[in-house]
Amino acid sequence: MNVLKIATAGSVDDGKSTLIGRILYDTKSLTEDKLDAIAAKSKQRGFDYLDFSLATDGLVAEREQGITIDVAHIYFSTPKTSFIIADTPGHIEYTRNMVTGASNSQVSIVLVDARNGVVEQTYRHFFINNLLRVKDIIIAVNKMDLVDYSEEKFNQIKGEIEYLAAKSGYQNQRITFIPIAALHGDNVVNRAAHIDWYTGKSLLEYLEDIETVEQSESTTARFPIQTVIRPKTDEYHDFRGYAGKLYGGDLKIGDRVTILPSNITSTIKNIHFFNQTYAIAKRGSAIAITLEDNVNISRGDMVVKQGEEPRQVRELEATICWMDKAPLKASQKYFIRHGVNDAQVKVSAISAIIPTDFSEATKDPKQLELNEIGAVSLKVSKPLFIDSYSENKENGAFILINPKNNTTAGVGFVN
């Protein structure tokens, strides 16, 4: 069965949690006790309808304020597809949570309130999905019932998003527009007959039929070593395997490979997955390999095909989404985590603050504030083997860690 990872985004009160709750309700994915709890809470609040947002807002503060604060992951299935939905917050102060939720998603649903149209957070969420190279974007124009299901209003929002998309630097996206009313279920699971000017699929129909594209556009294999396997048994006394997750491309038995940073070459002898062996490993696989030669490999090394080596750098340019309350300033020092590698890093320059509406950037700012996105230059204490994020998403991303409290201070995408 196909597994689809989805992120939701949108401004405050655009109806993200209500939409997800409606999907769960209409696909009969809510248990009886959950439905009873939603009904009781809805009645307590004086509603004459079921408040489906209660199905996803799990924190006490979320239920009290009627907003989403943290990223909630919701799992459900239909006969065609299994879904994992990341319900992300809409407030600007929780933009970092939205980045987290969208980072591993194949599809993003951006909700727009039909009454308010495109607002600042719409720009921000569209920009982040663009930055993260999410291939499929669904613009769900919600609360159509509150604008009398106006086709003119829907087309106005569609035109603004299309204008925004034309200004973006990443054009390899598929943008789909669906008019919905999540509270009533219009065009959510089933098509609404009274929106007769819309002839497309319902939201769930579209999600079930979507042909997902691989997260990475690269075909170059990147295999960072997470652990070296040396069994302490007589049967496997001489076994030396190298385990990790394969990104970017495929590996097969007989491939000539280079081990970085030593630049030693060898040949893949076997590919193991648990207690089975395979002739070829597809990207995305968690595997262990053995080599023809007894070479020195340790955690943090990278195995790549010979002739497909990534860049070796100690200085890099990157786009940073800043997530720390303390601002990012030039000359500050952090830890950088790239894959399974850690190193010290110094901020050598902040060249620009990048606006989320694709307008002109602010040049040479003094600092980068919480939730701002900027172009930054970094110097690393030891060589890193990287690709640009546009070439290889997994090998082109990193996080910065605040050395004072060990919290994630920012996420970066290599230019």
C-alpha positions as CSV (number, residue, x, y, z in Angstrom):
1,M,0.0,0.0,0.0
2,N,1.2,3.5,-0.9
3,V,2.2,5.7,2.1
4,L,1.7,9.4,1.6
5,K,3.3,12.0,4.0
6,I,1.4,15.3,4.1
7,A,1.9,18.6,5.9
8,T,-0.8,21.1,6.5
9,A,-0.2,24.9,6.7
10,G,-2.2,28.1,6.8
11,S,-2.9,31.1,8.9
12,V,-4.6,31.1,12.3
13,D,-8.2,29.9,12.1
14,D,-8.0,28.9,8.5
15,G,-9.3,25.5,9.6
16,K,-6.4,23.1,9.4
17,S,-7.4,21.0,12.4
18,T,-11.1,21.1,11.4
19,L,-10.1,19.8,8.0
20,I,-8.1,16.9,9.3
21,G,-10.9,16.1,11.8
22,R,-13.5,16.1,9.0
23,I,-11.3,13.7,7.0
24,L,-11.0,11.4,9.9
25,Y,-14.7,11.5,10.6
26,D,-15.8,11.0,7.0
27,T,-13.4,8.1,6.5
28,K,-14.6,6.5,9.8
29,S,-11.1,6.7,11.3
30,L,-12.3,8.1,14.7
31,T,-13.2,5.6,17.4
32,E,-16.5,5.8,19.2
33,D,-15.0,7.1,22.5
34,K,-13.2,9.8,20.5
35,L,-16.5,10.8,18.8
36,D,-18.3,10.9,22.1
37,A,-15.6,13.1,23.7
38,I,-15.8,15.5,20.7
39,A,-19.6,15.6,20.9
40,A,-19.5,16.3,24.6
41,K,-16.9,19.1,24.4
42,S,-18.7,20.7,21.4
43,K,-21.9,20.7,23.4
44,Q,-20.1,22.2,26.4
45,R,-18.9,25.0,24.2
46,G,-22.4,25.7,23.0
47,F,-21.8,24.5,19.4
48,D,-24.7,22.9,17.5
49,Y,-22.2,21.0,15.4
50,L,-19.2,18.7,16.1
51,D,-15.9,20.7,16.5
52,F,-13.6,18.5,14.5
53,S,-10.5,20.5,15.5
54,L,-10.7,18.6,18.8
55,A,-9.7,15.5,17.0
56,T,-6.1,16.8,16.5
57,D,-5.5,19.5,19.0
58,G,-4.0,17.4,21.9
59,L,-2.3,20.0,24.2
60,V,-4.4,21.6,26.9
61,A,-3.4,25.0,25.7
62,E,-4.5,24.1,22.2
63,R,-7.9,23.0,23.3
64,E,-8.4,26.1,25.5
65,Q,-7.3,28.6,22.9
66,G,-8.6,26.8,19.8
67,I,-5.3,27.0,18.1
68,T,-2.5,24.6,17.1
69,I,0.8,25.1,18.8
70,D,2.9,22.0,18.3
71,V,3.2,19.6,15.3
72,A,0.7,16.8,15.6
73,H,1.1,13.6,13.5
74,I,-2.1,11.9,12.5
75,Y,-2.2,8.4,11.0
76,F,-5.1,6.9,9.0
77,S,-5.8,4.7,6.0
78,T,-8.2,4.2,3.2
79,P,-8.4,1.1,1.0
80,K,-6.0,2.8,-1.5
81,T,-3.5,4.7,0.7
82,S,-2.0,5.1,4.2
83,F,-1.6,8.7,5.3
84,I,0.6,10.5,7.7
85,I,-0.5,14.1,8.3
86,A,1.6,16.7,10.1
87,D,-0.8,19.3,11.4
88,T,1.4,22.4,11.8
89,P,0.7,25.7,13.6
90,G,-0.5,28.8,11.8
91,H,0.9,31.5,14.1
92,I,4.0,33.3,12.9
93,E,5.8,32.5,16.2
94,Y,5.5,28.8,15.4
95,T,7.0,29.1,11.9
96,R,9.8,26.8,13.0
97,N,7.2,24.1,13.8
98,M,5.9,24.4,10.3
99,V,9.4,24.0,8.8
100,T,9.8,20.8,10.9
101,G,6.4,19.4,9.8
102,A,7.0,20.1,6.1
103,S,10.6,18.9,6.0
104,N,9.7,15.2,5.5
105,S,6.5,15.6,3.6
106,Q,5.8,14.7,0.0
107,V,2.6,16.9,-0.3
108,S,1.6,20.1,1.4
109,I,-1.9,21.4,1.9
110,V,-1.9,25.2,2.3
111,L,-5.3,26.4,3.6
112,V,-6.6,29.9,2.6
113,D,-9.7,31.4,4.3
114,A,-11.9,32.4,1.4
115,R,-13.1,35.5,3.3
116,N,-9.5,36.8,3.9
117,G,-7.8,35.6,0.8
118,V,-4.0,35.5,0.6
119,V,-2.4,36.9,3.8
120,E,1.1,37.2,5.1
121,Q,1.2,33.6,6.5
122,T,0.1,32.3,3.1
123,Y,3.2,33.9,1.6
124,R,5.4,32.5,4.3
125,H,4.0,29.0,4.1
126,F,4.2,28.9,0.3
127,F,7.8,30.2,0.5
128,I,8.8,27.5,3.0
129,N,7.3,24.8,0.8
130,N,9.2,26.3,-2.1
131,L,12.4,26.4,-0.1
132,L,12.0,22.8,1.1
133,R,11.3,21.6,-2.5
134,V,7.9,20.1,-1.7
135,K,6.8,18.9,-5.1
136,D,3.0,18.9,-4.7
137,I,1.2,21.9,-3.2
138,I,-2.6,21.8,-2.7
139,I,-4.2,25.2,-2.2
140,A,-7.4,24.4,-0.3
141,V,-9.6,27.5,-0.3
142,N,-11.6,26.8,2.8
143,K,-14.8,28.3,4.3
144,M,-16.4,28.7,0.8
145,D,-19.8,28.5,2.5
146,L,-19.1,31.9,4.1
147,V,-18.6,33.5,0.7
148,D,-21.7,31.9,-0.9
149,Y,-19.4,29.4,-2.8
150,S,-18.3,32.3,-5.0
151,E,-16.3,31.2,-8.1
152,E,-15.1,34.7,-8.5
153,K,-13.5,34.8,-5.0
154,F,-11.9,31.4,-5.6
155,N,-10.4,32.5,-8.9
156,Q,-9.1,35.7,-7.3
157,I,-7.2,33.6,-4.7
158,K,-6.0,31.3,-7.4
159,G,-4.7,34.2,-9.5
160,E,-2.7,35.6,-6.5
161,I,-1.1,32.2,-5.8
162,E,-0.2,31.7,-9.5
163,Y,1.4,35.2,-9.6
164,L,3.4,34.3,-6.5
165,A,4.5,31.0,-7.9
166,A,5.7,32.7,-11.1
167,K,8.0,34.9,-9.0
168,S,9.6,31.9,-7.1
169,G,12.9,30.4,-8.1
170,Y,11.7,26.8,-7.9
171,Q,9.3,26.0,-10.8
172,N,9.2,22.2,-10.5
173,Q,6.1,22.2,-8.4
174,R,2.6,21.0,-9.1
175,I,0.0,23.4,-7.7
176,T,-3.6,22.3,-7.4
177,F,-6.6,24.4,-6.2
178,I,-9.6,22.9,-4.5
179,P,-12.6,24.9,-3.0
180,I,-13.7,23.3,0.3
181,A,-15.9,23.9,3.3
182,A,-14.2,21.7,6.0
183,L,-16.8,22.2,8.6
184,H,-19.6,20.8,6.4
185,G,-17.4,18.3,4.5
186,D,-17.8,20.0,1.1
187,N,-15.2,18.7,-1.4
188,V,-13.2,17.1,1.5
189,V,-13.9,13.4,1.1
190,N,-16.9,13.6,-1.2
191,R,-17.5,16.1,-4.0
192,A,-20.1,18.8,-3.3
193,A,-22.8,18.9,-5.9
194,H,-23.8,22.4,-5.1
195,I,-20.3,23.7,-6.1
196,D,-21.2,22.9,-9.7
197,W,-18.7,25.3,-11.2
198,Y,-15.8,23.1,-9.8
199,T,-15.4,19.9,-11.8
200,G,-12.2,18.5,-10.2
201,K,-11.7,15.9,-7.5
202,S,-12.4,16.1,-3.8
203,L,-9.4,16.6,-1.6
204,L,-9.2,13.0,-0.5
205,E,-9.7,11.7,-4.1
206,Y,-6.8,13.9,-5.2
207,L,-4.6,12.6,-2.4
208,E,-5.4,9.0,-3.1
209,D,-4.7,9.3,-6.8
210,I,-1.6,11.5,-6.5
211,E,1.6,10.1,-8.0
212,T,4.3,11.0,-5.5
213,V,7.7,12.0,-6.6
214,E,10.9,11.0,-4.8
215,Q,12.0,13.6,-2.3
216,S,15.4,13.9,-3.8
217,E,15.9,14.9,-7.5
218,S,19.4,13.4,-7.4
219,T,20.5,10.1,-8.8
220,T,23.9,10.1,-7.0
221,A,24.1,7.7,-4.1
222,R,25.1,9.0,-0.7
223,F,25.6,6.4,2.1
224,P,26.6,8.0,5.4
225,I,27.8,5.3,7.9
226,Q,25.8,5.3,11.1
227,T,27.5,2.2,12.7
228,V,30.0,-0.5,12.1
229,I,28.6,-4.0,12.7
230,R,31.0,-6.5,14.2
231,P,29.1,-9.6,15.6
232,K,30.7,-11.4,18.5
233,T,29.7,-14.9,17.4
234,D,31.7,-17.8,16.0
235,E,29.5,-18.0,12.9
236,Y,30.1,-14.3,11.9
237,H,33.5,-13.9,13.5
238,D,35.0,-12.2,10.5
239,F,31.9,-10.2,9.5
240,R,32.4,-6.4,9.1
241,G,29.4,-4.6,7.9
242,Y,28.7,-0.9,7.5
243,A,25.1,0.2,8.3
244,G,23.1,3.3,7.5
245,K,20.4,4.8,5.2
246,L,21.0,5.2,1.5
247,Y,20.1,8.5,-0.1
248,G,20.0,10.0,-3.5
249,G,20.7,6.9,-5.7
250,D,21.0,3.2,-5.8
251,L,23.9,0.9,-4.9
252,K,24.4,-2.6,-6.2
253,I,26.9,-5.5,-5.7
254,G,30.0,-4.9,-7.8
255,D,29.9,-1.1,-7.7
256,R,33.2,0.6,-7.2
257,V,32.9,3.0,-4.3
258,T,35.0,5.7,-2.6
259,I,35.1,6.0,1.2
260,L,35.2,9.6,2.4
261,P,37.2,11.3,3.9
262,S,40.0,8.8,3.4
263,N,39.4,8.6,-0.4
264,I,40.1,4.8,-0.3
265,T,38.4,2.8,-3.0
266,S,36.8,-0.6,-2.8
267,T,34.0,-2.8,-4.3
268,I,30.6,-3.6,-2.8
269,K,30.6,-7.3,-1.9
270,N,27.2,-7.8,-0.3
271,I,24.1,-5.8,0.6
272,H,22.2,-6.9,3.7
273,F,18.8,-6.0,5.1
274,F,18.4,-7.7,8.4
275,N,18.9,-11.4,7.6
276,Q,18.4,-11.2,3.9
277,T,20.8,-10.2,1.1
278,Y,20.0,-8.3,-2.1
279,A,21.8,-7.6,-5.4
280,I,20.7,-3.9,-5.4
281,A,19.6,-1.4,-2.7
282,K,17.2,1.4,-3.7
283,R,17.5,4.9,-2.3
284,G,15.7,5.3,1.0
285,S,16.7,1.8,2.1
286,A,18.2,1.1,5.5
287,I,20.9,-1.4,4.8
288,A,24.3,-2.8,5.7
289,I,27.0,-3.4,3.1
290,T,30.3,-5.4,3.1
291,L,33.3,-4.5,1.0
292,E,35.8,-6.7,-0.9
293,D,38.7,-5.0,0.9
294,N,39.3,-4.7,4.7
295,V,39.4,-0.9,5.0
296,N,39.1,1.4,7.9
297,I,35.6,2.9,8.1
298,S,33.9,4.5,11.1
299,R,30.7,6.3,12.0
300,G,30.4,9.6,10.0
301,D,32.3,8.4,7.0
302,M,30.4,8.4,3.6
303,V,30.4,5.8,0.9
304,V,29.7,7.1,-2.6
305,K,30.1,5.7,-6.1
306,Q,33.6,6.2,-7.6
307,G,33.4,9.3,-9.8
308,E,30.3,10.7,-8.0
309,E,32.1,12.3,-5.1
310,P,30.3,15.4,-3.4
311,R,32.1,18.7,-2.7
312,Q,34.5,18.8,0.1
313,V,34.2,22.2,1.9
314,R,35.2,24.1,5.0
315,E,33.3,27.2,3.9
316,L,29.8,27.2,2.6
317,E,26.9,29.5,1.6
318,A,23.4,28.5,2.9
319,T,19.9,29.7,3.4
320,I,19.0,29.5,7.1
321,C,15.6,29.4,8.8
322,W,16.3,30.8,12.3
323,M,14.6,29.0,15.2
324,D,16.2,30.5,18.3
325,K,15.0,33.3,20.5
326,A,18.5,34.6,20.6
327,P,19.3,36.3,17.3
328,L,21.9,35.0,14.9
329,K,24.8,37.4,14.5
330,A,28.1,37.3,12.6
331,S,31.1,35.8,14.4
332,Q,28.9,33.6,16.6
333,K,29.9,30.0,17.0
334,Y,27.6,26.9,16.9
335,F,27.8,23.2,16.3
336,I,26.7,22.0,12.9
337,R,25.1,18.6,12.4
338,H,25.3,17.4,8.9
339,G,23.9,13.8,8.6
340,V,25.7,11.9,11.3
341,N,28.7,14.4,11.4
342,D,29.2,17.1,14.0
343,A,31.6,20.0,13.8
344,Q,32.1,23.5,15.2
345,V,31.0,26.3,12.9
346,K,31.4,30.1,12.9
347,V,29.1,32.5,11.2
348,S,31.3,34.6,9.0
349,A,28.6,36.8,7.4
350,I,24.9,37.4,7.1
351,S,24.4,38.7,3.6
352,A,20.6,39.1,3.4
353,I,17.2,38.6,5.0
354,I,15.0,36.9,2.5
355,P,11.4,38.1,2.3
356,T,8.8,35.4,2.0
357,D,6.8,37.2,-0.6
358,F,9.8,37.0,-3.1
359,S,10.3,40.7,-3.0
360,E,13.7,42.4,-2.7
361,A,15.9,41.1,0.1
362,T,17.3,43.2,2.9
363,K,21.1,43.4,2.3
364,D,23.8,43.0,5.0
365,P,21.5,42.9,8.1
366,K,23.1,43.0,11.6
367,Q,21.3,39.9,12.7
368,L,18.7,37.2,12.0
369,E,15.7,37.2,14.3
370,L,13.5,34.2,15.4
371,N,11.5,32.8,12.4
372,E,13.4,35.0,9.8
373,I,15.1,33.4,6.8
374,G,18.4,34.6,5.6
375,A,21.5,34.0,3.4
376,V,24.5,33.2,5.6
377,S,28.2,32.3,5.1
378,L,29.7,29.7,7.4
379,K,33.2,28.4,8.3
380,V,33.4,24.8,9.5
381,S,36.2,23.4,11.7
382,K,36.6,20.3,9.6
383,P,35.8,19.3,6.0
384,L,32.2,18.4,5.1
385,F,31.2,16.4,2.1
386,I,28.0,18.1,0.8
387,D,25.8,18.7,-2.2
388,S,23.6,21.7,-2.7
389,Y,20.0,21.2,-1.4
390,S,18.7,21.5,-4.9
391,E,20.9,18.6,-6.0
392,N,20.4,16.3,-3.0
393,K,17.9,17.2,-0.3
394,E,19.3,14.8,2.3
395,N,23.0,15.7,1.8
396,G,22.3,19.4,1.4
397,A,20.6,20.1,4.7
398,F,22.0,20.6,8.2
399,I,21.0,22.0,11.6
400,L,22.8,24.5,13.8
401,I,22.9,23.7,17.5
402,N,23.3,26.3,20.3
403,P,26.3,25.2,22.3
404,K,25.0,26.8,25.5
405,N,21.8,24.8,25.8
406,N,22.1,22.1,23.1
407,T,18.9,23.3,21.4
408,T,18.3,23.4,17.6
409,A,18.9,27.0,16.7
410,G,18.4,26.9,13.0
411,V,18.0,24.7,9.9
412,G,20.1,25.3,6.8
413,F,20.0,24.5,3.1
414,V,23.2,24.5,1.2
415,N,23.3,26.8,-1.8
